Amino acid sequence: MDDTLAQNQRLKAAIHFTTGQICQTIAADCGSEFSRQTIAAIAETTYRQCDIFAKDLESFARHAKRSTINVDDVKLVSRRSTALSTYIQQKSEELASAHQEQKEKRKKSSAKRKHQETEDNED
Amino acid sequence: MADQVEIEFKKETISKLLAKSFKDSKTKVSGDAVILMCEILKVFVEEASRRAIKQATAEDSEQVDVEHFEKVLPQLLLDF
């Protein structure tokens, strides 16, 4: 099971890296500075919190008799904080409208292509 | 010049991280759900950082140390 250990290390390192970037950006904004141990502590907490989120998400999906976790499950996970759930609701609406736009673009371009083909055939 | 490079968790990282904790091997996550989870985790880190900075400032400390983070950790976890 050496592979799992290596993968865990890589995931932790990835979380640590991005956490550090976020912390340092905010600290710079506030004119403050984080000690390395503090960033490590925040990264570790985030890593563990993700485990809790994952188990909750899985339970929510299973409760809805699904095996794929979707956006509704994520909205539930954000329910404790009004500000957070409003933010996630907004983001999910942005994603949904982006999908809709893509759909319509594809419809338009496939309709154009069909028109072209029939024109070419008539030649 | 606006330095607005968005720092985000990578979708692949979060997707793998979530998958590690699932009890059922058949459980999967939709693409949009992964994107939203990246947002939630980013907010989590931002919130942790800001609260720790506030604590450090309240204690007249220039640097944010682990003790400052430890003091804000319980409330942070309850709020999430």
N, CA and C atoms of all chains as a GROMACS GRO file, in nm:
protein
  609
    1MET      N    1   0.083  -0.121   0.000
    1MET     CA    2   0.000   0.000   0.000
    1MET      C    3   0.086   0.125   0.000
    2ASP      N    4   0.207   0.114  -0.051
    2ASP     CA    5   0.294   0.231  -0.058
    2ASP      C    6   0.236   0.338  -0.147
    3ASP      N    7   0.166   0.293  -0.252
    3ASP     CA    8   0.104   0.386  -0.346
    3ASP      C    9   0.008   0.481  -0.278
    4THR      N   10  -0.077   0.426  -0.189
    4THR     CA   11  -0.177   0.510  -0.121
    4THR      C   12  -0.108   0.615  -0.037
    5LEU      N   13  -0.003   0.573   0.033
    5LEU     CA   14   0.069   0.667   0.118
    5LEU      C   15   0.126   0.781   0.034
    6ALA      N   16   0.186   0.744  -0.079
    6ALA     CA   17   0.244   0.846  -0.166
    6ALA      C   18   0.136   0.940  -0.219
    7GLN      N   19   0.021   0.881  -0.254
    7GLN     CA   20  -0.086   0.966  -0.306
    7GLN      C   21  -0.136   1.061  -0.198
    8ASN      N   22  -0.152   1.008  -0.076
    8ASN     CA   23  -0.195   1.094   0.036
    8ASN      C   24  -0.100   1.211   0.054
    9GLN      N   25   0.031   1.179   0.050
    9GLN     CA   26   0.131   1.285   0.067
    9GLN      C   27   0.117   1.391  -0.040
   10ARG      N   28   0.094   1.344  -0.164
   10ARG     CA   29   0.082   1.440  -0.274
   10ARG      C   30  -0.040   1.528  -0.257
   11LEU      N   31  -0.153   1.467  -0.216
   11LEU     CA   32  -0.275   1.545  -0.197
   11LEU      C   33  -0.254   1.648  -0.086
   12LYS      N   34  -0.195   1.602   0.025
   12LYS     CA   35  -0.170   1.694   0.136
   12LYS      C   36  -0.082   1.810   0.091
   13ALA      N   37   0.021   1.776   0.013
   13ALA     CA   38   0.113   1.880  -0.034
   13ALA      C   39   0.041   1.980  -0.124
   14ALA      N   40  -0.048   1.928  -0.209
   14ALA     CA   41  -0.123   2.017  -0.298
   14ALA      C   42  -0.212   2.111  -0.218
   15ILE      N   43  -0.280   2.056  -0.118
   15ILE     CA   44  -0.366   2.139  -0.032
   15ILE      C   45  -0.281   2.244   0.038
   16HIS      N   46  -0.167   2.200   0.091
   16HIS     CA   47  -0.079   2.290   0.165
   16HIS      C   48  -0.034   2.406   0.077
   17PHE      N   49   0.000   2.374  -0.048
   17PHE     CA   50   0.050   2.476  -0.140
   17PHE      C   51  -0.054   2.584  -0.166
   18THR      N   52  -0.175   2.539  -0.206
   18THR     CA   53  -0.280   2.637  -0.237
   18THR      C   54  -0.321   2.714  -0.112
   19THR      N   55  -0.330   2.643   0.004
   19THR     CA   56  -0.364   2.711   0.129
   19THR      C   57  -0.264   2.822   0.156
   20GLY      N   58  -0.136   2.791   0.139
   20GLY     CA   59  -0.032   2.891   0.163
   20GLY      C   60  -0.050   3.013   0.074
   21GLN      N   61  -0.082   2.988  -0.052
   21GLN     CA   62  -0.102   3.098  -0.145
   21GLN      C   63  -0.216   3.189  -0.100
   22ILE      N   64  -0.329   3.126  -0.062
   22ILE     CA   65  -0.445   3.203  -0.020
   22ILE      C   66  -0.412   3.282   0.106
   23CYS      N   67  -0.351   3.216   0.205
   23CYS     CA   68  -0.319   3.283   0.332
   23CYS      C   69  -0.227   3.401   0.310
   24GLN      N   70  -0.124   3.380   0.228
   24GLN     CA   71  -0.027   3.488   0.209
   24GLN      C   72  -0.087   3.605   0.135
   25THR      N   73  -0.178   3.578   0.041
   25THR     CA   74  -0.245   3.688  -0.030
   25THR      C   75  -0.327   3.772   0.067
   26ILE      N   76  -0.404   3.704   0.152
   26ILE     CA   77  -0.488   3.776   0.249
   26ILE      C   78  -0.401   3.852   0.348
   27ALA      N   79  -0.293   3.788   0.393
   27ALA     CA   80  -0.206   3.853   0.489
   27ALA      C   81  -0.146   3.980   0.430
   28ALA      N   82  -0.105   3.971   0.304
   28ALA     CA   83  -0.048   4.088   0.237
   28ALA      C   84  -0.150   4.201   0.232
   29ASP      N   85  -0.276   4.164   0.201
   29ASP     CA   86  -0.383   4.263   0.198
   29ASP      C   87  -0.402   4.332   0.331
   30CYS      N   88  -0.386   4.253   0.442
   30CYS     CA   89  -0.412   4.306   0.576
   30CYS      C   90  -0.286   4.360   0.643
   31GLY      N   91  -0.174   4.356   0.571
   31GLY     CA   92  -0.050   4.406   0.630
   31GLY      C   93   0.001   4.318   0.742
   32SER      N   94  -0.027   4.187   0.732
   32SER     CA   95   0.016   4.096   0.837
   32SER      C   96   0.098   3.983   0.775
   33GLU      N   97   0.137   3.888   0.857
   33GLU     CA   98   0.218   3.778   0.806
   33GLU      C   99   0.188   3.649   0.882
   34PHE      N  100   0.187   3.536   0.813
   34PHE     CA  101   0.162   3.409   0.878
   34PHE      C  102   0.292   3.336   0.906
   35SER      N  103   0.300   3.273   1.024
   35SER     CA  104   0.414   3.186   1.048
   35SER      C  105   0.391   3.058   0.969
   36ARG      N  106   0.501   2.987   0.937
   36ARG     CA  107   0.488   2.867   0.855
   36ARG      C  108   0.402   2.762   0.924
   37GLN      N  109   0.416   2.753   1.058
   37GLN     CA  110   0.338   2.652   1.130
   37GLN      C  111   0.190   2.681   1.121
   38THR      N  112   0.154   2.811   1.120
   38THR     CA  113   0.012   2.846   1.113
   38THR      C  114  -0.046   2.804   0.979
   39ILE      N  115   0.027   2.829   0.871
   39ILE     CA  116  -0.021   2.788   0.739
   39ILE      C  117  -0.037   2.636   0.735
   40ALA      N  118   0.060   2.566   0.794
   40ALA     CA  119   0.053   2.419   0.799
   40ALA      C  120  -0.070   2.375   0.876
   41ALA      N  121  -0.099   2.446   0.987
   41ALA     CA  122  -0.215   2.410   1.070
   41ALA      C  123  -0.345   2.433   0.993
   42ILE      N  124  -0.352   2.545   0.921
   42ILE     CA  125  -0.473   2.574   0.843
   42ILE      C  126  -0.488   2.469   0.733
   43ALA      N  127  -0.379   2.432   0.668
   43ALA     CA  128  -0.384   2.332   0.562
   43ALA      C  129  -0.431   2.198   0.615
   44GLU      N  130  -0.377   2.158   0.732
   44GLU     CA  131  -0.416   2.031   0.793
   44GLU      C  132  -0.564   2.031   0.827
   45THR      N  133  -0.611   2.144   0.883
   45THR     CA  134  -0.753   2.157   0.919
   45THR      C  135  -0.840   2.145   0.795
   46THR      N  136  -0.799   2.211   0.687
   46THR     CA  137  -0.875   2.206   0.562
   46THR      C  138  -0.881   2.064   0.508
   47TYR      N  139  -0.767   1.995   0.514
   47TYR     CA  140  -0.759   1.856   0.469
   47TYR      C  141  -0.858   1.768   0.545
   48ARG      N  142  -0.862   1.787   0.679
   48ARG     CA  143  -0.953   1.707   0.760
   48ARG      C  144  -1.098   1.748   0.739
   49GLN      N  145  -1.122   1.876   0.722
   49GLN     CA  146  -1.258   1.923   0.700
   49GLN      C  147  -1.314   1.865   0.571
   50CYS      N  148  -1.228   1.848   0.473
   50CYS     CA  149  -1.269   1.791   0.345
   50CYS      C  150  -1.321   1.649   0.362
   51ASP      N  151  -1.258   1.574   0.454
   51ASP     CA  152  -1.302   1.438   0.484
   51ASP      C  153  -1.445   1.440   0.539
   52ILE      N  154  -1.472   1.534   0.630
   52ILE     CA  155  -1.606   1.548   0.688
   52ILE      C  156  -1.707   1.584   0.578
   53PHE      N  157  -1.671   1.680   0.493
   53PHE     CA  158  -1.759   1.720   0.383
   53PHE      C  159  -1.790   1.602   0.293
   54ALA      N  160  -1.686   1.525   0.258
   54ALA     CA  161  -1.703   1.412   0.166
   54ALA      C  162  -1.804   1.312   0.220
   55LYS      N  163  -1.791   1.280   0.351
   55LYS     CA  164  -1.882   1.182   0.410
   55LYS      C  165  -2.025   1.236   0.412
   56ASP      N  166  -2.039   1.366   0.443
   56ASP     CA  167  -2.172   1.427   0.442
   56ASP      C  168  -2.231   1.421   0.301
   57LEU      N  169  -2.150   1.459   0.201
   57LEU     CA  170  -2.198   1.459   0.063
   57LEU      C  171  -2.244   1.321   0.021
   58GLU      N  172  -2.165   1.220   0.059
   58GLU     CA  173  -2.201   1.083   0.023
   58GLU      C  174  -2.334   1.044   0.088
   59SER      N  175  -2.353   1.083   0.215
   59SER     CA  176  -2.478   1.051   0.285
   59SER      C  177  -2.597   1.120   0.220
   60PHE      N  178  -2.579   1.246   0.183
   60PHE     CA  179  -2.689   1.321   0.121
   60PHE      C  180  -2.729   1.255  -0.010
   61ALA      N  181  -2.629   1.218  -0.092
   61ALA     CA  182  -2.660   1.156  -0.221
   61ALA      C  183  -2.730   1.022  -0.200
   62ARG      N  184  -2.678   0.945  -0.105
   62ARG     CA  185  -2.739   0.814  -0.080
   62ARG      C  186  -2.882   0.830  -0.031
   63HIS      N  187  -2.906   0.933   0.051
   63HIS     CA  188  -3.042   0.960   0.103
   63HIS      C  189  -3.136   0.989  -0.013
   64ALA      N  190  -3.085   1.052  -0.119
   64ALA     CA  191  -3.167   1.082  -0.236
   64ALA      C  192  -3.164   0.967  -0.336
   65LYS      N  193  -3.111   0.852  -0.293
   65LYS     CA  194  -3.104   0.731  -0.376
   65LYS      C  195  -3.022   0.753  -0.502
   66ARG      N  196  -2.913   0.832  -0.490
   66ARG     CA  197  -2.822   0.853  -0.602
   66ARG      C  198  -2.684   0.801  -0.564
   67SER      N  199  -2.606   0.763  -0.668
   67SER     CA  200  -2.467   0.729  -0.636
   67SER      C  201  -2.373   0.838  -0.684
   68THR      N  202  -2.427   0.939  -0.754
   68THR     CA  203  -2.342   1.052  -0.795
   68THR      C  204  -2.381   1.175  -0.717
   69ILE      N  205  -2.280   1.233  -0.650
   69ILE     CA  206  -2.301   1.355  -0.574
   69ILE      C  207  -2.320   1.471  -0.670
   70ASN      N  208  -2.426   1.551  -0.649
   70ASN     CA  209  -2.447   1.664  -0.739
   70ASN      C  210  -2.455   1.796  -0.662
   71VAL      N  211  -2.492   1.902  -0.736
   71VAL     CA  212  -2.491   2.037  -0.681
   71VAL      C  213  -2.585   2.052  -0.561
   72ASP      N  214  -2.697   1.981  -0.564
   72ASP     CA  215  -2.792   1.991  -0.451
   72ASP      C  216  -2.728   1.945  -0.321
   73ASP      N  217  -2.646   1.840  -0.330
   73ASP     CA  218  -2.579   1.790  -0.210
   73ASP      C  219  -2.481   1.894  -0.158
   74VAL      N  220  -2.411   1.961  -0.248
   74VAL     CA  221  -2.316   2.063  -0.205
   74VAL      C  222  -2.388   2.179  -0.138
   75LYS      N  223  -2.506   2.214  -0.194
   75LYS     CA  224  -2.583   2.323  -0.132
   75LYS      C  225  -2.621   2.287   0.011
   76LEU      N  226  -2.656   2.160   0.033
   76LEU     CA  227  -2.691   2.116   0.168
   76LEU      C  228  -2.573   2.130   0.263
   77VAL      N  229  -2.455   2.095   0.214
   77VAL     CA  230  -2.336   2.098   0.298
   77VAL      C  231  -2.306   2.241   0.344
   78SER      N  232  -2.352   2.340   0.267
   78SER     CA  233  -2.325   2.479   0.302
   78SER      C  234  -2.435   2.541   0.386
   79ARG      N  235  -2.530   2.458   0.434
   79ARG     CA  236  -2.651   2.513   0.496
   79ARG      C  237  -2.627   2.587   0.626
   80ARG      N  238  -2.518   2.556   0.700
   80ARG     CA  239  -2.502   2.616   0.834
   80ARG      C  240  -2.478   2.766   0.830
   81SER      N  241  -2.417   2.816   0.725
   81SER     CA  242  -2.391   2.960   0.718
   81SER      C  243  -2.474   3.020   0.608
   82THR      N  244  -2.558   3.120   0.644
   82THR     CA  245  -2.645   3.183   0.544
   82THR      C  246  -2.563   3.246   0.434
   83ALA      N  247  -2.458   3.318   0.473
   83ALA     CA  248  -2.376   3.387   0.374
   83ALA      C  249  -2.313   3.286   0.278
   84LEU      N  250  -2.263   3.176   0.334
   84LEU     CA  251  -2.200   3.075   0.249
   84LEU      C  252  -2.300   3.011   0.156
   85SER      N  253  -2.419   2.976   0.205
   85SER     CA  254  -2.515   2.909   0.118
   85SER      C  255  -2.567   3.004   0.010
   86THR      N  256  -2.579   3.133   0.042
   86THR     CA  257  -2.618   3.230  -0.060
   86THR      C  258  -2.512   3.237  -0.169
   87TYR      N  259  -2.385   3.239  -0.127
   87TYR     CA  260  -2.273   3.244  -0.220
   87TYR      C  261  -2.270   3.121  -0.311
   88ILE      N  262  -2.291   3.004  -0.251
   88ILE     CA  263  -2.287   2.879  -0.329
   88ILE      C  264  -2.407   2.873  -0.424
   89GLN      N  265  -2.521   2.922  -0.378
   89GLN     CA  266  -2.639   2.926  -0.464
   89GLN      C  267  -2.610   3.011  -0.588
   90GLN      N  268  -2.548   3.127  -0.564
   90GLN     CA  269  -2.514   3.217  -0.672
   90GLN      C  270  -2.418   3.149  -0.771
   91LYS      N  271  -2.314   3.083  -0.718
   91LYS     CA  272  -2.216   3.016  -0.803
   91LYS      C  273  -2.282   2.905  -0.885
   92SER      N  274  -2.376   2.834  -0.825
   92SER     CA  275  -2.439   2.723  -0.897
   92SER      C  276  -2.526   2.778  -1.009
   93GLU      N  277  -2.588   2.895  -0.986
   93GLU     CA  278  -2.668   2.956  -1.092
   93GLU      C  279  -2.578   3.001  -1.207
   94GLU      N  280  -2.457   3.054  -1.173
   94GLU     CA  281  -2.364   3.093  -1.278
   94GLU      C  282  -2.322   2.972  -1.362
   95LEU      N  283  -2.295   2.859  -1.295
   95LEU     CA  284  -2.256   2.738  -1.367
   95LEU      C  285  -2.369   2.692  -1.457
   96ALA      N  286  -2.491   2.694  -1.405
   96ALA     CA  287  -2.606   2.647  -1.482
   96ALA      C  288  -2.626   2.733  -1.606
   97SER      N  289  -2.614   2.865  -1.593
   97SER     CA  290  -2.635   2.952  -1.709
   97SER      C  291  -2.520   2.936  -1.808
   98ALA      N  292  -2.399   2.907  -1.760
   98ALA     CA  293  -2.287   2.883  -1.851
   98ALA      C  294  -2.312   2.757  -1.934
   99HIS      N  295  -2.365   2.652  -1.870
   99HIS     CA  296  -2.399   2.529  -1.942
   99HIS      C  297  -2.504   2.556  -2.048
  100GLN      N  298  -2.604   2.637  -2.010
  100GLN     CA  299  -2.713   2.669  -2.102
  100GLN      C  300  -2.659   2.740  -2.225
  101GLU      N  301  -2.568   2.837  -2.201
  101GLU     CA  302  -2.508   2.910  -2.314
  101GLU      C  303  -2.436   2.815  -2.408
  102GLN      N  304  -2.358   2.721  -2.348
  102GLN     CA  305  -2.282   2.627  -2.430
  102GLN      C  306  -2.375   2.541  -2.515
  103LYS      N  307  -2.485   2.498  -2.453
  103LYS     CA  308  -2.583   2.415  -2.524
  103LYS      C  309  -2.634   2.489  -2.647
  104GLU      N  310  -2.669   2.618  -2.625
  104GLU     CA  311  -2.727   2.694  -2.735
  104GLU      C  312  -2.625   2.719  -2.844
  105LYS      N  313  -2.500   2.740  -2.805
  105LYS     CA  314  -2.395   2.760  -2.906
  105LYS      C  315  -2.382   2.634  -2.991
  106ARG      N  316  -2.384   2.517  -2.924
  106ARG     CA  317  -2.368   2.392  -2.998
  106ARG      C  318  -2.485   2.370  -3.091
  107LYS      N  319  -2.605   2.406  -3.044
  107LYS     CA  320  -2.724   2.389  -3.131
  107LYS      C  321  -2.708   2.474  -3.255
  108LYS      N  322  -2.666   2.600  -3.234
  108LYS     CA  323  -2.654   2.693  -3.346
  108LYS      C  324  -2.551   2.643  -3.446
  109SER      N  325  -2.434   2.597  -3.395
  109SER     CA  326  -2.328   2.558  -3.488
  109SER      C  327  -2.364   2.430  -3.561
  110SER      N  328  -2.439   2.338  -3.496
  110SER     CA  329  -2.477   2.214  -3.566
  110SER      C  330  -2.586   2.244  -3.667
  111ALA      N  331  -2.673   2.342  -3.637
  111ALA     CA  332  -2.776   2.382  -3.734
  111ALA      C  333  -2.709   2.444  -3.856
  112LYS      N  334  -2.607   2.526  -3.831
  112LYS     CA  335  -2.532   2.589  -3.943
  112LYS      C  336  -2.470   2.481  -4.030
  113ARG      N  337  -2.406   2.381  -3.964
  113ARG     CA  338  -2.336   2.277  -4.037
  113ARG      C  339  -2.434   2.200  -4.125
  114LYS      N  340  -2.551   2.168  -4.069
  114LYS     CA  341  -2.651   2.091  -4.147
  114LYS      C  342  -2.691   2.173  -4.269
  115HIS      N  343  -2.711   2.302  -4.249
  115HIS     CA  344  -2.751   2.391  -4.360
  115HIS      C  345  -2.644   2.386  -4.468
  116GLN      N  346  -2.516   2.395  -4.426
  116GLN     CA  347  -2.404   2.391  -4.521
  116GLN      C  348  -2.407   2.261  -4.601
  117GLU      N  349  -2.427   2.148  -4.529
  117GLU     CA  350  -2.425   2.016  -4.595
  117GLU      C  351  -2.533   2.007  -4.700
  118THR      N  352  -2.654   2.051  -4.666
  118THR     CA  353  -2.762   2.042  -4.766
  118THR      C  354  -2.731   2.131  -4.886
  119GLU      N  355  -2.671   2.247  -4.862
  119GLU     CA  356  -2.634   2.335  -4.972
  119GLU      C  357  -2.531   2.266  -5.062
  120ASP      N  358  -2.427   2.205  -4.998
  120ASP     CA  359  -2.323   2.138  -5.076
  120ASP      C  360  -2.382   2.024  -5.157
  121ASN      N  361  -2.476   1.951  -5.095
  121ASN     CA  362  -2.536   1.837  -5.165
  121ASN      C  363  -2.612   1.884  -5.289
  122GLU      N  364  -2.678   1.998  -5.276
  122GLU     CA  365  -2.758   2.047  -5.390
  122GLU      C  366  -2.667   2.084  -5.505
  123ASP      N  367  -2.540   2.125  -5.473
  123ASP     CA  368  -2.445   2.157  -5.580
  123ASP      C  369  -2.408   2.027  -5.650
  124MET      N  370  -0.205   4.819  -1.264
  124MET     CA  371  -0.238   4.690  -1.327
  124MET      C  372  -0.307   4.602  -1.224
  125ALA      N  373  -0.425   4.551  -1.255
  125ALA     CA  374  -0.500   4.469  -1.160
  125ALA      C  375  -0.438   4.330  -1.152
  126ASP      N  376  -0.390   4.294  -1.033
  126ASP     CA  377  -0.327   4.164  -1.015
  126ASP      C  378  -0.431   4.062  -0.970
  127GLN      N  379  -0.527   4.032  -1.060
  127GLN     CA  380  -0.637   3.947  -1.018
  127GLN      C  381  -0.621   3.803  -1.064
  128VAL      N  382  -0.506   3.741  -1.030
  128VAL     CA  383  -0.493   3.598  -1.060
  128VAL      C  384  -0.571   3.522  -0.954
  129GLU      N  385  -0.674   3.448  -0.996
  129GLU     CA  386  -0.758   3.376  -0.901
  129GLU      C  387  -0.683   3.255  -0.848
  130ILE      N  388  -0.665   3.252  -0.715
  130ILE     CA  389  -0.604   3.134  -0.654
  130ILE      C  390  -0.717   3.038  -0.621
  131GLU      N  391  -0.708   2.916  -0.675
  131GLU     CA  392  -0.814   2.819  -0.651
  131GLU      C  393  -0.754   2.683  -0.626
  132PHE      N  394  -0.834   2.599  -0.559
  132PHE     CA  395  -0.794   2.459  -0.547
  132PHE      C  396  -0.820   2.392  -0.681
  133LYS      N  397  -0.728   2.303  -0.721
  133LYS     CA  398  -0.745   2.236  -0.849
  133LYS      C  399  -0.858   2.133  -0.840
  134LYS      N  400  -0.938   2.127  -0.947
  134LYS     CA  401  -1.052   2.035  -0.947
  134LYS      C  402  -1.007   1.892  -0.928
  135GLU      N  403  -0.895   1.856  -0.993
  135GLU     CA  404  -0.848   1.717  -0.985
  135GLU      C  405  -0.809   1.681  -0.843
  136THR      N  406  -0.742   1.775  -0.774
  136THR     CA  407  -0.699   1.751  -0.636
  136THR      C  408  -0.819   1.727  -0.546
  137ILE      N  409  -0.917   1.817  -0.554
  137ILE     CA  410  -1.034   1.806  -0.466
  137ILE      C  411  -1.113   1.681  -0.499
  138SER      N  412  -1.125   1.650  -0.629
  138SER     CA  413  -1.198   1.531  -0.669
  138SER      C  414  -1.136   1.406  -0.608
  139LYS      N  415  -1.002   1.397  -0.614
  139LYS     CA  416  -0.933   1.280  -0.557
  139LYS      C  417  -0.946   1.279  -0.405
  140LEU      N  418  -0.935   1.396  -0.346
  140LEU     CA  419  -0.940   1.406  -0.201
  140LEU      C  420  -1.076   1.362  -0.149
  141LEU      N  421  -1.183   1.405  -0.215
  141LEU     CA  422  -1.317   1.365  -0.173
  141LEU      C  423  -1.333   1.214  -0.190
  142ALA      N  424  -1.286   1.162  -0.303
  142ALA     CA  425  -1.303   1.019  -0.332
  142ALA      C  426  -1.238   0.932  -0.225
  143LYS      N  427  -1.130   0.981  -0.166
  143LYS     CA  428  -1.060   0.903  -0.062
  143LYS      C  429  -1.150   0.873   0.058
  144SER      N  430  -1.244   0.964   0.087
  144SER     CA  431  -1.323   0.950   0.209
  144SER      C  432  -1.453   0.875   0.189
  145PHE      N  433  -1.488   0.841   0.066
  145PHE     CA  434  -1.615   0.775   0.042
  145PHE      C  435  -1.613   0.634   0.097
  146LYS      N  436  -1.728   0.595   0.157
  146LYS     CA  437  -1.736   0.460   0.212
  146LYS      C  438  -1.773   0.360   0.103
  147ASP      N  439  -1.850   0.409   0.004
  147ASP     CA  440  -1.893   0.322  -0.106
  147ASP      C  441  -1.807   0.351  -0.229
  148SER      N  442  -1.753   0.244  -0.289
  148SER     CA  443  -1.665   0.266  -0.403
  148SER      C  444  -1.742   0.314  -0.525
  149LYS      N  445  -1.876   0.300  -0.524
  149LYS     CA  446  -1.954   0.341  -0.642
  149LYS      C  447  -1.985   0.491  -0.640
  150THR      N  448  -1.957   0.558  -0.528
  150THR     CA  449  -1.991   0.700  -0.519
  150THR      C  450  -1.903   0.784  -0.610
  151LYS      N  451  -1.969   0.874  -0.688
  151LYS     CA  452  -1.895   0.964  -0.775
  151LYS      C  453  -1.940   1.108  -0.748
  152VAL      N  454  -1.867   1.203  -0.803
  152VAL     CA  455  -1.902   1.344  -0.786
  152VAL      C  456  -1.918   1.408  -0.923
  153SER      N  457  -2.026   1.484  -0.942
  153SER     CA  458  -2.046   1.552  -1.070
  153SER      C  459  -1.945   1.665  -1.085
  154GLY      N  460  -1.916   1.702  -1.209
  154GLY     CA  461  -1.818   1.806  -1.236
  154GLY      C  462  -1.851   1.937  -1.167
  155ASP      N  463  -1.980   1.976  -1.176
  155ASP     CA  464  -2.019   2.102  -1.113
  155ASP      C  465  -2.005   2.095  -0.962
  156ALA      N  466  -2.034   1.979  -0.904
  156ALA     CA  467  -2.023   1.965  -0.759
  156ALA      C  468  -1.878   1.982  -0.716
  157VAL      N  469  -1.784   1.930  -0.795
  157VAL     CA  470  -1.642   1.947  -0.762
  157VAL      C  471  -1.605   2.095  -0.764
  158ILE      N  472  -1.652   2.165  -0.867
  158ILE     CA  473  -1.622   2.309  -0.878
  158ILE      C  474  -1.674   2.382  -0.755
  159LEU      N  475  -1.796   2.350  -0.713
  159LEU     CA  476  -1.853   2.419  -0.597
  159LEU      C  477  -1.778   2.382  -0.469
  160MET      N  478  -1.732   2.258  -0.459
  160MET     CA  479  -1.656   2.220  -0.340
  160MET      C  480  -1.524   2.294  -0.335
  161CYS      N  481  -1.463   2.318  -0.452
  161CYS     CA  482  -1.340   2.399  -0.455
  161CYS      C  483  -1.370   2.537  -0.398
  162GLU      N  484  -1.487   2.592  -0.433
  162GLU     CA  485  -1.524   2.724  -0.380
  162GLU      C  486  -1.540   2.720  -0.230
  163ILE      N  487  -1.611   2.617  -0.181
  163ILE     CA  488  -1.634   2.608  -0.036
  163ILE      C  489  -1.502   2.598   0.039
  164LEU      N  490  -1.411   2.516  -0.011
  164LEU     CA  491  -1.283   2.501   0.059
  164LEU      C  492  -1.202   2.630   0.053
  165LYS      N  493  -1.213   2.702  -0.059
  165LYS     CA  494  -1.142   2.829  -0.067
  165LYS      C  495  -1.196   2.926   0.037
  166VAL      N  496  -1.330   2.932   0.047
  166VAL     CA  497  -1.391   3.019   0.148
  166VAL      C  498  -1.348   2.976   0.288
  167PHE      N  499  -1.337   2.845   0.309
  167PHE     CA  500  -1.295   2.794   0.440
  167PHE      C  501  -1.157   2.848   0.476
  168VAL      N  502  -1.064   2.838   0.382
  168VAL     CA  503  -0.928   2.884   0.408
  168VAL      C  504  -0.925   3.036   0.428
  169GLU      N  505  -1.001   3.108   0.343
  169GLU     CA  506  -1.004   3.254   0.356
  169GLU      C  507  -1.059   3.294   0.492
  170GLU      N  508  -1.167   3.228   0.534
  170GLU     CA  509  -1.229   3.259   0.662
  170GLU      C  510  -1.132   3.230   0.776
  171ALA      N  511  -1.066   3.113   0.769
  171ALA     CA  512  -0.969   3.077   0.873
  171ALA      C  513  -0.859   3.183   0.881
  172SER      N  514  -0.810   3.224   0.764
  172SER     CA  515  -0.702   3.324   0.761
  172SER      C  516  -0.746   3.455   0.822
  173ARG      N  517  -0.862   3.505   0.776
  173ARG     CA  518  -0.906   3.636   0.825
  173ARG      C  519  -0.932   3.635   0.974
  174ARG      N  520  -0.994   3.527   1.025
  174ARG     CA  521  -1.021   3.522   1.170
  174ARG      C  522  -0.890   3.514   1.248
  175ALA      N  523  -0.794   3.439   1.197
  175ALA     CA  524  -0.665   3.429   1.268
  175ALA      C  525  -0.593   3.563   1.269
  176ILE      N  526  -0.599   3.633   1.156
  176ILE     CA  527  -0.535   3.765   1.149
  176ILE      C  528  -0.600   3.860   1.248
  177LYS      N  529  -0.735   3.856   1.254
  177LYS     CA  530  -0.808   3.942   1.347
  177LYS      C  531  -0.764   3.915   1.491
  178GLN      N  532  -0.750   3.785   1.523
  178GLN     CA  533  -0.708   3.747   1.658
  178GLN      C  534  -0.568   3.798   1.687
  179ALA      N  535  -0.479   3.782   1.588
  179ALA     CA  536  -0.341   3.827   1.608
  179ALA      C  537  -0.336   3.978   1.628
  180THR      N  538  -0.414   4.051   1.546
  180THR     CA  539  -0.418   4.196   1.558
  180THR      C  540  -0.473   4.239   1.693
  181ALA      N  541  -0.578   4.169   1.740
  181ALA     CA  542  -0.637   4.202   1.870
  181ALA      C  543  -0.536   4.182   1.982
  182GLU      N  544  -0.441   4.091   1.961
  182GLU     CA  545  -0.339   4.068   2.064
  182GLU      C  546  -0.212   4.145   2.036
  183ASP      N  547  -0.221   4.243   1.945
  183ASP     CA  548  -0.106   4.328   1.912
  183ASP      C  549   0.015   4.248   1.866
  184SER      N  550  -0.012   4.143   1.791
  184SER     CA  551   0.100   4.063   1.738
  184SER      C  552   0.119   4.092   1.590
  185GLU      N  553   0.244   4.111   1.548
  185GLU     CA  554   0.269   4.140   1.408
  185GLU      C  555   0.251   4.015   1.323
  186GLN      N  556   0.289   3.902   1.381
  186GLN     CA  557   0.282   3.778   1.306
  186GLN      C  558   0.166   3.692   1.355
  187VAL      N  559   0.106   3.620   1.262
  187VAL     CA  560  -0.002   3.531   1.301
  187VAL      C  561   0.060   3.396   1.338
  188ASP      N  562   0.048   3.361   1.467
  188ASP     CA  563   0.106   3.235   1.514
  188ASP      C  564  -0.002   3.129   1.535
  189VAL      N  565   0.043   3.007   1.558
  189VAL     CA  566  -0.051   2.895   1.574
  189VAL      C  567  -0.150   2.921   1.686
  190GLU      N  568  -0.103   2.985   1.796
  190GLU     CA  569  -0.196   3.011   1.908
  190GLU      C  570  -0.315   3.094   1.863
  191HIS      N  571  -0.290   3.192   1.774
  191HIS     CA  572  -0.399   3.275   1.726
  191HIS      C  573  -0.498   3.191   1.648
  192PHE      N  574  -0.445   3.104   1.562
  192PHE     CA  575  -0.533   3.017   1.484
  192PHE      C  576  -0.609   2.923   1.577
  193GLU      N  577  -0.540   2.868   1.679
  193GLU     CA  578  -0.606   2.774   1.770
  193GLU      C  579  -0.723   2.837   1.843
  194LYS      N  580  -0.710   2.967   1.871
  194LYS     CA  581  -0.819   3.032   1.944
  194LYS      C  582  -0.944   3.048   1.858
  195VAL      N  583  -0.925   3.066   1.728
  195VAL     CA  584  -1.043   3.088   1.642
  195VAL      C  585  -1.096   2.958   1.583
  196LEU      N  586  -1.018   2.850   1.596
  196LEU     CA  587  -1.056   2.723   1.533
  196LEU      C  588  -1.192   2.667   1.577
  197PRO      N  589  -1.223   2.660   1.710
  197PRO     CA  590  -1.352   2.602   1.750
  197PRO      C  591  -1.471   2.671   1.684
  198GLN      N  592  -1.474   2.804   1.692
  198GLN     CA  593  -1.588   2.876   1.634
  198GLN      C  594  -1.593   2.858   1.483
  199LEU      N  595  -1.475   2.853   1.419
  199LEU     CA  596  -1.470   2.833   1.275
  199LEU      C  597  -1.537   2.702   1.236
  200LEU      N  598  -1.503   2.595   1.309
  200LEU     CA  599  -1.560   2.464   1.276
  200LEU      C  600  -1.710   2.461   1.302
  201LEU      N  601  -1.754   2.529   1.409
  201LEU     CA  602  -1.897   2.533   1.438
  201LEU      C  603  -1.973   2.609   1.331
  202ASP      N  604  -1.911   2.715   1.281
  202ASP     CA  605  -1.979   2.798   1.182
  202ASP      C  606  -1.991   2.731   1.046
  203PHE      N  607  -1.906   2.631   1.021
  203PHE     CA  608  -1.912   2.564   0.892
  203PHE      C  609  -1.996   2.439   0.896
   0.00000   0.00000   0.00000
